[in-house]
């Protein structure tokens, strides 16, 4: 079995930290994981930038918010870019998730994220 890619492992660790309610409640911790140019298309279809995400996420940190419901798979797209995919569930609502992570001078940071809701037929 091949050795896990350390870049992919670092991105997965960052992704899991972003799902941690303690991190989500802390603007300081959250800010260390979001790239300055971060943007997102949420599962609601709404677009978010870093500033709007930093304003909303700490206020919405429910400890039962997201459960990762599939393995997180990743691939290194370039020396400093990793793509991750996985599924989550929150209150019975499921979403396919995709994120791009970039290595910066301060570590790995999420550059882009998208959540796409799905039902039984999209599993």
Buried (B, 14 or more C-beta within 10 A) or exposed (E): EEEEBEBBBBBBEBBEBBBBEEBBBBEEBBBBBBBEEBBBBBBEEEEBEBEBBBEEBBEEBEEEBBEBBBEBEBEBEEEEBBBBBBBBEBEEEBBBBBBBBBBEEEEBBBBBBBBBEBEEEEE
